[in-house]
């Protein structure tokens, strides 16, 4: 599902809001999650999962085209851990 598809689903399920209003809601939620992660905070959505940041250490990688060693710098990346309800729902659909 893409962001625009999410906006459409929200607008359809809640007929009292327009597509534009649904887009504002989705953008606001994504911005709030992004801002919290940028500040180093943890974002937890009960029943869905939690977003945290993880530190990745510097390492030596390999350029796949040339095979040459490349220094990959340390970085901080977002991490998502699904909640129990989401894991169970996905697992039930897969069976």
Secondary structure by P-SEA (a helix, b strand, c coil): ccaaaaaaaaaaacccccaaaaaaaaaaaaaaaaaaaaabbbbbbccccccbbbbbcbbbbbcccccbbbbbccbbbbbbbbcaaaaaaaaaaac
